[in-house]
Amino acid sequence: MIRLHHLNQSRSLRTLWLLEELGEPYEIVSYQRDAKTHLALDSLKAVHPLGKSPVIEIDGEVYAESGAITELLIERFAPERLRPAIDSAEYGHYLQWINFAESSLMLPLLLELFTTKAGITNNEFLHGYISAEKYKLLSYLNDEVEGKSFIVGNKLSGADFMLSFDLIMLAKREALENYPHIKQYALQLASLDSYQRSMRLEANYDQSI
């Protein structure tokens, strides 16, 4: 049995969707963000020292980091279905997009979130950097998903699960209007049954909604 320690409105949405797609038995342990700080509560530290989510338990072992969890679950339960063959050219692109989602693209999104919450409105360097990076990265992604339903080989893979949370963040900020191919790609992912099931679960567990 897989146990997912799931924090509302977090990267754990990636893992929740993946688990729904895999169809393997799992259970959810739900955690809520602090209503004032919007941070994870200390109860998650009892599961993993970092106190973050997602965290999964399998066979008595505890694993953190959404990218690592995505690769681990796919390698164990669906390597032929949800990732390209290791000896294929597409495998390198697969790894690139998995890492792009949590490194290149996530950085300006988090900086934007933090500066907004901190009320930083007059830092020309920060706002210039965020704006330029977002434009560069989203323009690149927009070109790459043109005419595609999925990011690698036009087949659902771990890279799509990783990008999904970034797209959710961008959609909430209404930041996709100038990137029609990303918007279409996001809508295609959102149309999948497993994605919709995971969003219903998130809504059921998220007490802040």
Buried (B, 14 or more C-beta within 10 A) or exposed (E): EBBBBBBBBBBBBBBBBBBBBBEBEBEBBBBBBEEEEEEBEEEBEEBBEEBBBBBBBBEEEEBBBBBBBBBBBBEEBBBEEBBBEEEEEBBEBBBBBBBBBBEBBBBBBEBBBEBEEEEEEEEEEBBEBBEEBBEEBBEEBBEBBEEBBBBBBEBBBBBBBBBBBBBBBBBEEEBBEEBEBBBBBBEBBBEBEBBEBBBEBBEEBBEEE
